[in-house]
Amino acid sequence: MTAKKPPEGVKLISENRRALARYTIDERIEVGVVLVGSEVKSLRDGKMELNDAYGFVQAGQLMLLNAYIPPYPFATMIKHEEKRTRKLLAHRHEIDRLEGKIRQRGYTLVALKAYFKDGRVKIELGLARGKDAVDRREEIKKREGDREARAAMTRHYKREK
């Protein structure tokens, strides 16, 4: 299985693969993020962790919590906190729609990816619902079945030649 290449002008910084195993992602949203200079320098070096990062709405603003950006070693003036709460940039109608879904339907906003798009840092949030153990087991069975089918087809094609 080959990995997809990002589109032109997009440089991947970090990806939260564990979120795809833990949650069912119903919708994906791209938002901007407010950063200080030393954070951007660290991100250009490709250093960021989204393992426990999630979004929430506070006082009508979208925020990102638990995203780890290590300090930039050569920063002199302003050094940032590593796990501070960062403001996310989205349109008002999107924020209101997300807030309604989070409150009424029990969704969570999970950070899936961070990347540069045309020189700006973007975060991909997923509107997610937690998987229970049964869902995870079914997904693993399906994946193993697909893998076995591909292997059987490969063996069959090799025999024909």
C-alpha positions in Angstrom: 0.0 0.0 0.0 1.5 3.3 -1.0 1.1 6.5 0.9 -0.7 9.4 -0.8 1.4 12.3 -1.7 0.2 15.7 -0.4 -1.0 18.2 -3.0 1.3 20.8 -4.5 2.2 23.6 -2.0 1.4 21.4 1.1 4.1 20.2 3.5 3.0 17.8 6.2 4.3 18.6 9.7 2.5 16.1 11.9 -0.2 13.4 11.7 -2.3 11.9 14.5 -2.6 8.3 13.3 -3.8 7.1 16.7 -7.0 9.2 16.3 -8.1 7.2 13.3 -7.9 4.0 15.4 -9.7 5.4 18.4 -12.4 7.5 16.6 -14.8 7.3 13.7 -14.3 10.5 11.8 -17.5 11.8 10.3 -16.3 15.2 9.0 -13.0 17.0 8.4 -12.5 20.7 8.8 -9.4 22.8 7.8 -8.7 25.7 10.2 -5.8 28.1 10.6 -4.0 28.5 13.9 -2.6 31.6 15.7 1.1 31.1 16.5 4.1 33.1 17.8 7.4 33.3 15.8 9.4 30.6 17.6 6.5 28.1 17.2 6.6 28.6 13.5 10.3 28.0 13.4 9.9 24.7 15.3 7.1 23.7 12.9 9.4 24.4 9.9 11.8 21.9 11.4 8.9 19.4 11.4 8.5 19.2 15.2 5.0 18.9 16.5 3.0 16.2 18.3 -0.8 15.9 18.0 -1.3 12.7 20.0 -3.6 14.1 22.6 -4.6 17.3 20.9 -8.3 18.2 20.6 -10.4 21.3 19.8 -13.2 22.9 21.8 -15.3 26.1 21.7 -14.8 28.6 24.4 -16.6 31.9 24.5 -17.5 31.6 20.8 -13.9 30.9 19.8 -12.4 27.7 18.5 -9.3 26.6 20.6 -6.7 23.8 20.3 -5.5 22.1 23.5 -2.6 19.7 24.2 -0.8 20.2 20.9 2.9 19.9 21.7 5.3 22.2 19.9 8.9 22.0 21.3 10.8 25.2 21.9 13.0 26.5 19.1 16.6 26.2 20.4 17.8 29.4 18.7 14.9 31.7 19.8 16.2 34.6 21.8 13.4 37.1 22.4 10.1 35.2 22.9 10.1 31.6 24.0 6.7 29.9 23.9 5.0 27.5 26.2 5.1 24.0 24.7 1.5 22.9 25.4 -0.4 26.2 25.6 -3.9 26.7 24.4 -3.9 28.0 20.9 -6.6 29.9 19.1 -7.9 28.4 15.8 -9.2 30.5 12.9 -12.5 29.5 11.3 -15.6 31.3 10.0 -18.3 32.2 12.5 -20.9 29.9 10.9 -18.5 27.0 11.0 -17.8 27.5 14.7 -21.5 27.8 15.5 -22.3 24.6 13.6 -19.4 22.7 15.2 -20.4 23.9 18.7 -24.0 22.7 18.1 -22.8 19.2 17.0 -20.4 18.9 20.0 -23.0 19.8 22.5 -26.1 18.0 21.2 -24.7 14.9 19.5 -21.7 14.0 21.6 -19.0 14.6 19.0 -15.4 15.5 19.8 -13.0 17.7 17.7 -9.8 15.7 17.3 -6.7 17.2 15.6 -5.8 14.9 12.7 -3.0 16.7 10.8 -0.9 19.8 10.9 0.6 21.1 7.6 1.9 24.1 5.8 -0.4 25.2 3.0 1.0 28.1 0.9 3.2 29.1 3.7 0.5 29.1 6.4 0.0 26.6 9.2 -3.2 24.7 8.9 -4.7 22.1 11.3 -7.2 19.5 10.1 -9.8 18.8 12.7 -12.0 15.8 12.6 -15.6 15.7 14.0 -15.2 12.4 15.7 -17.2 9.9 17.7 -15.4 7.4 19.9 -15.2 3.7 18.9 -16.0 1.0 21.4 -14.0 -2.2 21.6 -16.5 -4.1 19.3 -16.0 -1.5 16.5 -12.2 -1.8 16.8 -12.3 -5.6 16.6 -14.6 -5.5 13.5 -12.2 -3.1 11.8 -9.2 -5.3 12.5 -11.1 -8.4 11.2 -12.0 -6.5 8.0 -8.4 -5.3 7.5 -7.0 -8.8 8.0 -9.5 -10.2 5.6 -8.6 -7.7 2.9 -4.9 -8.4 3.5 -5.5 -12.2 3.1 -7.5 -11.6 -0.1 -4.7 -9.5 -1.6 -2.1 -12.1 -0.7 -4.2 -14.9 -2.2 -4.7 -12.9 -5.4 -0.9 -12.2 -5.6 -0.2 -15.9 -5.1 -2.7 -16.8 -7.9 -1.2 -14.3 -10.4 2.3 -15.6 -9.7 1.2 -19.2 -10.4 -0.3 -18.3 -13.7 2.9 -16.8 -15.0 
